[in-house]
């Protein structure tokens, strides 16, 4: 909630936010934009959804903060050659809870994580 107020403050340079301004911000930018102001507070699924939702057509994230399916997120990181160590760690966290994740996928993610530093 404070993220919304801070964003309205940044947009209007005022120390208060009218309800209409908050509603306008949510309609215009979505809740995800506000949530991303504090990425350290995101779960693994939220972090990865924030990265991949746009390319996978997931508007439920932008407006309702519904993360993508964990298995889809693991596959997205697996095929993303630009995924950072942070994203690889998040994918491995999700993969550990998915019994159907192929061992080859988790092995490749671990190897990429080791190479990344």
N, C-alpha and C positions, 0 to 999 in steps of 0.2 A: 504494500500500500504506500509506503513512504517513497518508493521509486516513482510512483505516479505523481505524487506531490512535487518531488524534486524535478521531474521532467517538466511539469507545468511551470515551476519556478524558473527553470533554465530557459524555457520558451518565452516567458512573459516578464522575467526579471522582477518578480514580486514574491513576497514571503507568504502569500496565501494562494490557495487554489479554489476557484469556484467549482461546484459540481459539474456544471456544463463544460468547463474547460477539461476536466478529467475525462468526462464522457467523450468529448471530441477527440482527445488524444488516443483513447482506446479504439475508437472507431477508425481513426486515421492510421495509426501506427501498429495497433494490436498490443496485446499484453506482453508478447514475447520480447518486443523491443525494450520495454521497461524492465523486464526480468533480467535481461542481459546486461544491465548496468552493474550487476553484481555476479559475474560468472562463477566466482568461487563458491557461491551458495547453490549451484546447480548439481543435481544428481547426474550420474553417468548418462542415463537416458535423455535427460534434459539437455545436457551439454552437446550430445551427438545430434539430437533432434534440431537444436539451434543451428547446427552446421549443415545438416542435410535436408531439412524440411522444405526449403525452397526448391531444391532440385528434384525432390520426390513428390512435389505437389501435395503438401500436407497443411492446408489452411487451418485445421483444427489446432495446430500449435500456435499460430500467430494470434488467434483470437480467443482460444479457450485454454491454452497451455497444456494440450493433450499431447504427450510425447508419442513418437512413432513406436512401432512394434520393435522389441528388443532384437529379435532375429534379423529384421530388416536393417537395423542400425549396425549390427555386427558385420553383415554383408557389405553395407555401404563403406565402412572403414576398411574392410578387407580389400575392396576394389579401388580405394582412393589412394593413389600414390603420393598425395601431398598431405596425408594425415600426419599430424604431429605426435610426439610422444604422449602428450596429454590425451589425445583422441585414441591412440592405441591402448593406453591404460584403461580408458573408459570402456572400450570395446571388450577388452579382456575381462573386465569386471562383469559386464553383461553376459559374456559367453560362459563364464563360470556357473551362472545360474540357469543356463539353457542346456538341458541334457542332450538335445539333438544337434548341437554344434559339432560339425566334423572336426576331428583331432587335427587334420591337415590345416584347417583354417586357424585354429588357436595356435598351432605351431608356427605358422607363418607370421601371425601377429606378434608372437613373442620374439621371433627372430628379428623382425623389423624394429621392435622396441629396443632390443639389445644394440642394434646397429645405430639407432638414433641417439644414443648417448647414455 
